[in-house]
Amino acid sequence: MKNAVSLELKNLDPTAKIHRTDYFNHTFAPDFVMSWPDQIDRHVYLRFTYDLGSVADDVSLIDRRNALIFGLTRPEDDRAGLDSIAVAASAHDAMFTDADALENLIDRKKTSATVNMLNNALAQGGKGILLGEQANDLARTIENEFSGAEQIEIAPTSNAVLAIRANLDTPQAWRMNRVLQAVWEGSSGALEAFPGERDLSGKLNSDALQYLVSYMETEDLGFWRRVGRTLRISQIETLKKDGEARNVDRLISANLDVIRARAYAVFQDPLGVEKSTTADHQNFRWSVRNEQLRLSGPRFYATIGETKSELRHESAEGRPGITVPTFVERSSETKLNEVTIRSDRDVVIARNEDGALDKNRLLGLSSQLGPGAEILEATVQSGTGRVTADFRTYTGTGQTRSNVLLADLVLSSLPLLQDFSEEDKASLRDFLTYTVHDEAQRSLPGFEDDSYPNDE
């Protein structure tokens, strides 16, 4: 019996660790202890439910708040007994549930990211009575009302706030409410119109972001887009390493049209330890390492920051540039604005004030400067601003007056700094392609009408 219950709890929330004790149906000692990476734990007590009055007494006697009482038998239709349990559960932030309710939640989460998040919240901090079909009713309410928040509809969003408050303890209710607010604001809803408790610290703070990345299990990029419309790299960098790596990748990939970056530094990785092992076999992936956003790919990784000063990079001392023919070959699909060439002690800056720099002109300069000519740095045009690729430090930097998107920063200059095969170049383009989901973004500083390669 305990094996079956353990499996049910694990299916409800796979992020939980289930510790089985040596007790069974004991008055004070739990049958299981559920725990999570952020050190939250919850005691689970198994109870036969022939006498609901006795169950209510047990809830009152348990010397611990936040207990989960699991009914081993289908509760009797005893309104007075259920009312007694409801009062005791409310006083102790406890939840009384049964196998039918958990099965309903487990079935619904297979097709709903919102219910998956609800299940985690209920497992950690559900309260009150949740039996049988009540679980379906609650899941349906939360699903519908989160959809209402996406449409900026006050009535259904208010219902979601009430349902969250009624069925979750304070920490979990705050987290769910915070995510609901993020969905509301992510759909361009005004903060002052949000019909729940408002968090004024930011549209998606670190705690809510960590919660989503750690506990959500969904490949639905639409979900990650809705909660990440104001995402900044400084927020991403706060994620703990126990966060779900695939979710970091999804969160960033879904919001490439809004995440801005100033600079990145490239490091060689000949052993390939940073190469992506994601299920879709992409050659690139996003992750957070040592409190820095990282892009990993074939034979390299890059650390990315909101400012250049926060990045560690390879020393420029004594490092050569690359040959002009190699540069011209790598830049075949690049719109060049300016190139710095060195030969012995001479440094030549080539630019075209009226448009893209002619690559044949670079080859001509190279032949004039001699066989030792090399490229030190190049400034290129991206869809949202100019980017400088420095071959001495292996860095890419958005120019001071630019407001460059992360995707444009990397895609415009990384193929210059790194020797990619044609297949890898194509994979990088696919990986960094984004679609502008908010037409108002087109009027923001940084978007250029005549050069927008990633708009589909």
Disulfide bonds with the S-S distance in Angstrom:
none
